[in-house]
Amino acid sequence: MTIKYLKSGKSEQDRGADDAKVRQVVEQTLADIEARGDAAVRELSEKFDNYSPENYRLSAAEIDALMAKVSDSDMRDIKFAQEQVRKFAQAQRDSMLDIEVETLPGVILGHKNIPVQSVGCYVPGGKFPMVASAHMSVATASVAGVPRIIAMTPPFNGEPNPAVIAAMHLGGAHEIYVLGGIQAVGAMAIGTETIDSVHMIVGPGNAFVAEAKRQLFGRVGIDLFAGPTETMVIADETVDAEMCATDLLGQAEHGYNSPAVLLTTSQKLAEETLDEIDRILKILPTADTAKVSWDEYGEIIVCDTYDEMLAVADDYASEHVQVMTDRDDWFLENMTCYGALFLGPRTNVANGDKVIGTNHTLPTKKAGRYTGGLWVGKYLKTHSYQKVTTDEAAAEIGAYCSRLCMLEGFVGHAEQANLRVRRFGGQNVPYGEAAQ
């Protein structure tokens, strides 16, 4: 296998050191919220967002006033995007069926899909007001039928962002708070004097938000590990450098630590993309952010074959994978580890981020090896049930159960089965012996 790194990013050791610093800050902050509740949340909001209203939860009147600030054209666009997200989420929900089957005469097994009863949706917005994240988390939870949906977003330039609040409200949030960062995630998971805790937390965020979710997992459910944005472009000579560079930098602008990787079989395309990135960074309004990400986390990898590109792509398990080759469907068929695929030059990651209808909350840091992204099914718990409806079935299953329990030495378990064998089958099974 011949793989050349035309450009590399930070070493794994340096990235690990950054992660360790984040872990320590988050651990201390969550402990403070646990100990001091609202007081700690307020101090954190004042420190990081310079924001300290009388009440962090918006009233109905405040929500109406903020929505009135959104232009008609912006409101139409928000509603269009939410409609696309709802359509796809509803199609996914419709595919998830409750089942009930009779596996033996008189033995009924089934499962029910029950919504999580309370969900906290985090919508990032300190650097960029992430209107789309409200569709992805709040509207999808609404489609799932979650009875209590709370949404939190940081202030933008010192005040609630009207478009984000509008998207949360239209998406179906029952409670809306203007809180960001660790303090928002901690308040939703732990609860405070004025904020009731939730059963599950969803939504993307920066490294601190992602780490807070990780540390709180178990106390509450989480959707997935969704940290700083990652993107990979898989390309060959069928596309040009401008398209590759644009798609890489379009995601690198998310933050200062957003990995962007070009994977290609073309040395010429790799070199031209490097030059094109330099050109675009001179004119990109968000270059102050994108350049840091590209310098520290950008990579260009040249492979000899498509099989090599496939192996590297599955190893990276990037959040967003843009495929522009002469065999896009081959990658769809064969790739196994990623967040979401964007196939062909006519689509792009921004489509998925903002409007096309798939969910943009996706696994990062190689979590795509074991989970997909946020979808309506994440809000649903599949619970099984069973019932035995005839004496004959109770006796037959009871006898099997009794013998298998005794095989493992569980006498008390066996007696649960034996009682049914005696009661419904007429067989006298001595205590501590297996039914025959």
N, C-alpha and C positions, 0 to 999 in steps of 0.2 A: 504494500500500500504506500503510495507516494502522496503525501499531504504537505503543502508548503504554506507557511504563515507569512503572507506579505505584510500584514500588520497584526500586532498582538495588543491586548489590553493589560490591565492590572493582573498580577499573578494571583493564583488561588490563595497563596499565603497572605497577601495584602488584603484581599477581599475578606478572608476569614478574620483578620484583625479588625476590620471595619465592623463586621457582624458582631464581634465580641463586645465592642464598645456600645453598640445599639442595645444588645441584650441587657447589659448592666443598667443603662439609663431606664429602660422599660421596666425592669424588675423593681427598681427603686421607686419609680413613679406609680406603678400599680399598688405597691405596698402603702404609699402615702394616701392614695385614693381610698383604699380599704380602711385605713385608720381614721381619716378625717373627712371623708365624704364630700359634701358640697363645698366646704372651705378649701379643700385641696383642688377641686375642679376649678373653682373661681380663680385661685392663685395661678394655676397653669394657663387658663385662658387669658388672664391679664398679662402674664409673662410672655407667652408665645404669640398671641393674637392682638394684644392691647385692646381687649374687648371685655367689658364687664357690665352687661345690662342688668336691670332689676330681676328679670326672669329670662333664662336661656330658652325656655319653650315659647314659641310664637303663639299668640292668640289667634283666633279666627279673624279678628279685625286686622291684625298685623299681616296675616297671610293675604287677605283681600287687598290691602293697601300695596303690598309688594307686587302682587300679580298685576295690579293696575299699571305698574311701571313698565311692564313688558309690552313691547310694540306688537301690533296685530300680526305683522309678518313673522316675527320671532315666535309668537304663540302658535301660529299655523305650523311652523317648522317643528316645534316641540311636539305638537299633537300628531304630526305625520310620523315622526320618529317613534313615538310611543305606540302608535298603531301598528307599526312594523314589528316592534318587539312583542307586543301583545299577541299578534297573529301567530308568530312562531312559537311563543310560549304556550298558547292555547293548543296548538297542534301537538306540541310535546305532551301537554297534560292529557289530551285526548288519547294518546297512545298508552297511557298508564292505566291499566284496568284493574279494578277489584276482581278477584277470582274466588270461586268456590267449586270444589270438585269432590266427588265421592270416590275415594281411592279403593275402598272395599265396600261391600254391602253394609250399610249402616255406619260407615266412617266418613265424616265430612271434614275436609280441610279447606282453609281459605286464607286470603289476606285482604286487608283494607289499607288504602292509602290515605293517611290522616295528616292534615297540615300541622306543621309546627305551630304552637299556640301563640308565641310572641317572638318577633324578629326585630333586631336592630340593624338598620341599613346605614352604613357609613358612606357618605358621598364626598370625595375629596374636593377641595376648592380653595386652598390657601394661595397657591401659585397660579392655577388656572381654574376657573369655575366649571367643574365637571358636570354640566347639565346632563350629559348622556348617562352618567352613572346612576342617576335617579331612575331612569327608565329601566336600567338593567337589574337593579336590586328591588326597588319599590314596586314597580309595575308587575314584575315577574312574581313577587310575593303575593300581590293582589290576585293574579290569575290562579295561583295555587290555593287561594282561599284562607290565607293566614288571618286570624281574627284580630290580632294586634300588631300593627306595623309602626315602628317608630323610626324616624330618619334624623340623622345628624350630619351637619356640614359646617366647616369653619366659616367665619366671616371672610369676606373678600374686600380688601381695602377698607377694613374697619366696620363693615356693615353686612347684613344678609344680602346675598346676591339674588335679585328678583327672579331671574330665569331659573336658577337652581331650585328656589322655593316653589315656583310655579310647577316645575317638573315633579317635585316631590308630592305636591298636593294633587295634581292631576293623576299621578301614578297610584294614589290611594293611601298615602301615609295618614295614619290616625293621629300621630303626634310628631311635631317638627321642632327640632332644637338647633340653635346656632352654636355648635361646639365642634372643635376639631381635634385631631391628633390623638395622642394616648389618652387624654382626658375624656374624649368622647367614647372611645372604645371601652375604657375602664368603667366609666359611669354606666354604660349600657349593660356591661357584663356583671359588674359588682353591685350596682345600685347605690343610690345615695338617699338622703332624706327626702329629696324632691323628685327623684327619677327611679321608677320601678325597674328592676332588672328584667332582662329578656332571656329567652331560652336559647337563642342563636344569634350570631353576629355575621353579617355578610358585607361584602363590598371591598374594593381595592383601596390602596393607600400607599404612603411612602414606607420606607424601611421600618420606621418606628411603629406605624399602624400595623404592618404585617407581623412584626415581632410581638406586639401586644396581643394580637389575635392568637398567635402561636402559644404564648404563655398562658392565655386564658382558656385554651381548648381543654375540654374535660369539665371545667366549671360551666361553660356554655358550649354549645356546638358552634362550629365555624363552617363556612362554605368551603374554603380551601386556602392555601398559602398564596396570597396574591400580593406580591411586593412590587418593587419598581419595575416598570415596563421593560420587556425584552423583545427584540425583533430579530428575525433571521430572514435574509433574502437568499433563496436558492435560484441561481440563474445560469443560463448558458448563453451562447452567442446569438440566440434568437431575440434578445433584448439589448438595449443600449445602456451606457453608463449613466445617462441622465436619469433614467427610470430607477436604476438601482440606487443611486446616490439619494434621490428624492425620497424613496421609500425607507432608506436607512435613517436619514436625518429627520424625516417626519415623525419618527418615534423617539429618536434621541433627544428631542426637545422636551420630552416629558419631565426630565429631571437631570440631576448631575451624575446619576449612577444608573443610567438606562443602557444596558448592553445592546449593541447593534452589530450584527455579524453578516458579512457577505460570504456565501459559499458558492463557488463556481468552478467549472471545468475549463474556463477560459482565462489564460494569463493576461491576454490583451484586455478583456473586460475588467479584470481586477485592477490593472494599472490605470485604465481610463477612469474607473470609478473613484479611485483615490484622487485623481486630478479634479474630477467633477465635484467631489465633496469639498475640496479646497475652494473651488469657484463658488459653490452655493453658500458656504459658510461666510463668504464676504458680503453677501446680500440678504441672508436670512435674518428676519427681525428677531428671532429667538436664538440667534447664534451664541449668545453669551451662555446659554444653557446647553444647547446641542453640542457645541464645540468641546465642552468639558467632558460630556458623556462619550463623545467620539474619541477624544484623545486618550481617555483613561479606560474605556470599556469597549471601544470599537475594535473589530477584527475583520481581516480579509483572509480567507482560506482558499487555496487553489488545490483541487483534486484532479486526478487523472481520469476517473470514471464516475458515472452516475451512481454505481453501487457504493463507491467511497463516499460520495456526498450523502447518500442515504444513511450510511453508518455514522457519519459525523453528526448529521442532523438528529438522529435518534439519540445519540449520546448527549447532545446539548439539551434536548427536550425544551426548546425555546417556547416562550409564551405565544408569540405570533410568528407564523412561518409563511412568508410570501413566496410562492413557487411560480417561476416564469421560465419554462423550459420547453423543449419539444416533446415532453412526455409528462405533463402535469398530472394526468390521471394515474400514471404509474406511481407517482409519489403518494397520491391519495390512497391507492390500493396497498402500498407497502409500508408507509410510515406508521409507526406505532406510538411514538412518544412526542407529544406537542400539546400546546394549548388549543390553537385553532389554525386551520389552513386557509389560505387565501390563494385561489388557483387562477393563474393566468394574468396577463398584463392588464386586462380590463377591470379587474377588481383590485382592491388595496386594503391595507389594514385600517385606514381611517374609515372606510365603509363600515367595517365591523365595529369600530369604536363608537360610531355616532348614529348610524341610521338604518343599516340594511336589515336588522332584525335579530341576528344572532347575538349572544350575550358577550360583552367585552370583559367581564370579570373572569380571568383565566389564570391557570397555574403558572407560577414562576419558580425559579431556583430548582429546576428539574422535577418539580412536583407533577409535571405532565407524564412522568413515568407511572404514576399510580392513580391519578384522578384527571377527569376532564374539568371543564369550567363550570361556572354557576349556570344553573338552568332551573326550570320550574320543579324538577324532581328533587332538587336539593332541599326544598321547603316541605317536602312530603316524607313522612315516615311510613314505611311499609310494615304493618303489624300483622302477624299471623294469628289464626284462631283455629280451634278444633272442637268437634263434638261427636259423640258416639250416640247413635239414635236407636239401637236395638240391643236386646239382651245377648243375642248371639255374637254380635260384634264385640261387645264389652268383654265377654268371656274369651273369645279368640285372641283379641289384642292383649287382654290381661295375661293370658298364659305365656305368650311370647315375651311380654314385658317382664313378667316374674322371672323367667329363666335367664333373661339377659341381665337383669339386676343382680341375681345371685352369682352370675358369671363374674361380675365385677366386685362382689362382696358387699353390695348395698342391700342389707336385709330390710331396712326400713322402707326403701324404695319398693322392694319386692312385695312387701306387705300391702302397700297401696294397691298394687295390681291384684294381689291375692284376694283382697276384700271384694273386689269386683267379680273375680272368678267365683267366689263362694256365693255372693249375692245374686249375680245374674246368670251364672252357669250351673249352679247346683253342685259344684265340685268342692269337697271338703279338703282344703289345703292347710296342713298344720303350719303354725307360725314358724318362720325361719326356714321353710322349705320351698322349693320352686314348684309352681303348678306344672302339671303334665299335660 
